[in-house]
């Protein structure tokens, strides 16, 4: 059975603009920016460094925090706006946490929603 060629319309497709973020997500990001700024102003030392060094003596903490880390990530049911779920960490410690998830979970720097 021979197939006929596709019939194409002479009018171009109409495209609708794609929103980059929903309004709800944009609002959450604005709140998150203020939240991060507040955390970084209040917490002046890396909160993960001593825990990591006790587990891995070769690790070198940079002491000055530049990131906010959530032990209970959004993917695991956490909130990015909860001050009890936020740690001010340096870049070296934040990288270590995500490169060594089993060890980080063991010392309490990563949690899952099943831990409760």
C-alpha positions in Angstrom: 0.0 0.0 0.0 1.5 3.3 -1.1 1.3 6.2 1.3 0.4 9.7 0.2 2.7 12.5 1.0 1.8 14.7 4.0 -0.4 17.7 3.1 1.1 20.8 4.5 -0.8 23.9 5.2 0.4 27.2 3.7 -0.3 29.1 6.9 2.5 29.1 9.5 2.0 27.7 12.9 1.0 30.2 15.6 3.3 30.1 18.5 2.4 31.2 22.0 5.1 32.6 24.2 6.4 30.3 26.9 6.5 31.6 30.4 9.8 31.0 32.1 8.2 30.6 35.6 4.8 30.3 37.0 3.6 33.3 39.1 3.6 31.1 42.2 7.2 30.0 41.6 8.3 33.6 40.9 6.8 34.7 44.2 8.6 31.8 46.0 11.9 32.8 44.4 11.5 36.5 45.5 10.9 35.2 49.1 13.8 32.9 48.8 16.2 35.8 47.8 15.2 37.7 50.9 15.5 34.6 53.0 19.0 33.8 51.8 20.2 37.3 52.3 18.9 37.2 55.9 20.6 33.8 56.6 23.9 35.0 55.2 23.8 38.2 57.3 23.1 36.3 60.5 25.3 33.3 60.2 28.9 34.3 59.7 30.7 30.9 59.8 30.3 27.7 57.8 27.9 25.5 59.8 29.0 22.2 58.2 32.8 22.5 58.4 33.3 21.0 61.9 31.0 18.1 61.2 32.7 17.3 57.9 36.2 17.5 59.3 35.3 15.2 62.1 34.3 12.6 59.5 37.0 13.5 56.9 40.1 15.1 58.4 41.6 15.9 54.9 38.7 18.2 54.1 39.5 21.9 54.2 36.6 24.2 55.1 36.8 27.8 53.8 35.0 29.1 56.9 33.1 32.0 55.2 29.7 30.9 54.1 28.6 31.6 50.5 25.7 29.2 50.1 22.6 28.1 51.9 22.2 24.3 52.0 18.9 22.6 52.9 19.5 19.2 54.6 15.9 18.2 53.6 15.8 19.2 49.9 12.7 20.1 48.0 12.9 16.8 46.1 12.8 15.0 49.5 9.8 17.1 50.8 11.6 20.0 52.4 11.0 23.7 52.1 13.4 26.3 50.7 11.9 28.9 53.0 12.2 27.1 56.4 14.9 28.6 58.7 15.1 25.2 60.5 16.0 23.6 57.2 18.8 25.9 56.2 22.6 25.9 56.9 25.0 28.6 55.8 27.9 26.7 54.2 31.1 27.5 52.3 31.5 26.3 48.7 34.0 23.5 49.6 31.6 22.1 52.2 28.6 22.4 50.0 30.4 20.5 47.2 31.6 17.8 49.7 28.0 17.3 50.9 26.7 16.6 47.4 29.7 14.5 46.4 29.5 12.3 49.4 25.7 11.9 50.1 26.0 8.7 52.2 28.5 10.3 54.5 26.6 13.6 54.6 23.4 11.7 55.5 25.3 9.8 58.3 26.4 13.1 60.0 23.1 14.8 59.5 23.9 17.2 56.6 21.4 15.4 54.3 18.0 14.0 55.4 15.1 12.3 53.7 11.4 12.6 54.5 11.5 9.0 55.7 13.9 9.8 58.6 11.2 11.3 60.8 
